[in-house]
Amino acid sequence: MKQPEGKQEFFSSRWSLIIATIGIAVGTGNIWRFSRVVAQNGGGSFLIPWVIFLLIWSVPLIIAEFAIGKSSRLGPIGAISKTAGKQFAWMGAFIVLVSTAIMFYYSVVTGWCLRYFISAVSGNLFNTTDHLAYWNEFSGSFQPVIFHFISMFLVALVIYRGITKGIEKVTKFLVPSLLIILLILFFRAITLPNAMEGIKYFFTPDLKIILDYKVWLNALTQNAWDTGAGWGLILTYAIYMRKKEDISLNAALIGFGNNSVSLIAGITIFSTVFALSSVDAMSQVTQSGPANTGLTFIYLPLLFSKISSSNVINIFFASIFFLALFFAAITSLISMVELATRTLIDFGMARRRAIAIVASLGFLLGVPSALDMNIFLNQDWVWGVGLILSGAFISFSIIKYGVDKFRKEIINGYGSDVKIGKWYNYVISLLIPFQVVVLILWWLISSVSWDPQWWNPFHSENAGTCIVQWAVVIVIFVLLNKKMTNRIFSGDI
Amino acid sequence: MNPESILTLIIVAGTVWGGLIYFIIRAMKYEKEKVKIGEEQS
């Protein structure tokens, strides 16, 4: 196999790996999407299936990614080829493409968070009472492009410094800082008057709603999108885990850590909204707004202005909230850029050159999403649902390898602290494929109800645009399959 | 809070936060053992 440059780098300790991987999992979705989805799905009724899917979707797939990355020491294309066979390299390429396509517009989201942090610190955010107009003015201007560029540039600098000096060092600062900020916000929120009403709603189950299949599908979707399981990102970081490193326990820590952060964020937002909202609190939490940003960029700034009579205190809390969002976004963005960079390195490119190409293309291909919300929504929809397919490909590659063999030789192999039992075989070979089929069909069929022209590939959010875009990239990757594997394994004996 | 809410809170927060704390403690234990074995070998 090609070894393009230097020695293989590793995360220096178990905790460095865990912190960096939690940085992947914890993103803006934990903060803004989770609260909205909980509110839309009956509060406590949603939380029970959400915990169940943590156990039967997120943790098993995180274990799979860690194991594939650690054993193959290659990015998704090479890793899937080694696990499932070279004829399936195109599946790895699809995983890379989905996460890279998300990277293009996620850098734009990271830029929004940075811009709102700056606006909060400077006090500009509170110079207006019409936050919808403020958001529209910002998102309709050229500013998102500038902040998208800054985000991509900052991330490229981190990746340029490598694993230990770059990713490890930066995430060791950002992830604990994010947790500290969230805890400060959490304790402030739950001590606000009337906060208990929000907590009560958050944990109150409705037995009628809990039997609704849509609640279960939304809970599965939240786990699929939120934990980073099946994206190929954890697989990429696992390339840099030491041989003596455990897989199962680390994977459980990531899954439970991610959902713990979601719970903290959810309680914080529900407490704040119920304590400070002068109108119907629920309607504000459930508002998705443009690009699902309604709650975060339009309603929360309004609520932050009411935390106290002191403007300085309001500015402080708004600033640290948007700083937390920015930290959550940038730690996830780092992993997306690393995944694309690692893929080029596997093709034999030097790291520096690979970063320059990924960052430049990442910036250029993100510009349309920064300028046009319809393109943003289209990409978010197509590749968001595509992620579920990525999870299916990871599961497929293990089935092809032999689930029992995979579990015994790789997951429970050298370095494992905890041995995984036979239950894992059933989850990977039956439950994950079943969940994938149900989830993809549900999303595509649902899109028929909101778009009568569901087949039209030029509409932003429907079945047609998904199927056409997926089909185009899959056909291209199948045609390039042999070239890709030849390139990656050209030095192999 | 009514009994159902308290029960949901205990199940959800207990599983998620309790699980996290449990796994952290186990990881710390195994990590200590690995360091000890490494020191003995060197």
Contacts between the chains, C-beta under 8 A, distances in Angstrom:
chain1	res1	chain2	res2	distance
A	14	B	27	6.8
A	14	B	31	5.7
A	15	B	31	7.9
A	18	B	27	7.7
A	44	B	4	7.5
A	44	B	5	6.4
A	44	B	8	4.3
A	44	B	12	7.6
A	47	B	8	6.4
A	47	B	12	4.5
A	48	B	8	7.1
A	48	B	11	7.0
A	48	B	12	7.0
A	50	B	12	7.9
A	51	B	11	7.4
A	51	B	12	5.7
A	51	B	15	5.3
A	51	B	16	6.4
A	54	B	16	7.4
A	196	B	1	7.5
A	199	B	1	7.5
A	200	B	1	5.2
A	200	B	2	8.0
A	200	B	5	5.7
A	203	B	1	7.2
A	203	B	5	4.5
A	203	B	6	7.7
A	203	B	8	4.6
A	203	B	9	4.4
A	203	B	12	7.0
A	204	B	1	7.9
A	204	B	2	7.1
A	204	B	4	6.4
A	204	B	5	4.5
A	204	B	8	7.0
A	205	B	4	5.7
A	205	B	5	7.6
A	205	B	8	5.1
A	244	B	34	6.7
A	246	B	27	7.6
A	246	B	30	6.7
A	249	B	23	6.1
A	249	B	26	6.1
A	249	B	27	5.4
A	249	B	30	6.9
A	250	B	27	7.2
A	252	B	19	7.3
A	252	B	23	4.9
A	253	B	20	7.1
A	253	B	23	4.8
A	253	B	24	6.7
A	253	B	27	6.1
A	256	B	16	6.1
A	256	B	19	4.5
A	256	B	20	4.1
A	256	B	23	6.0
A	257	B	20	5.7
A	259	B	16	4.9
A	260	B	16	5.3
A	260	B	17	5.5
A	260	B	20	4.8
A	263	B	12	7.2
A	263	B	13	6.4
A	263	B	16	5.6
A	263	B	17	7.0
A	417	B	26	7.4
A	417	B	27	7.4
A	417	B	30	4.0
A	418	B	26	7.5
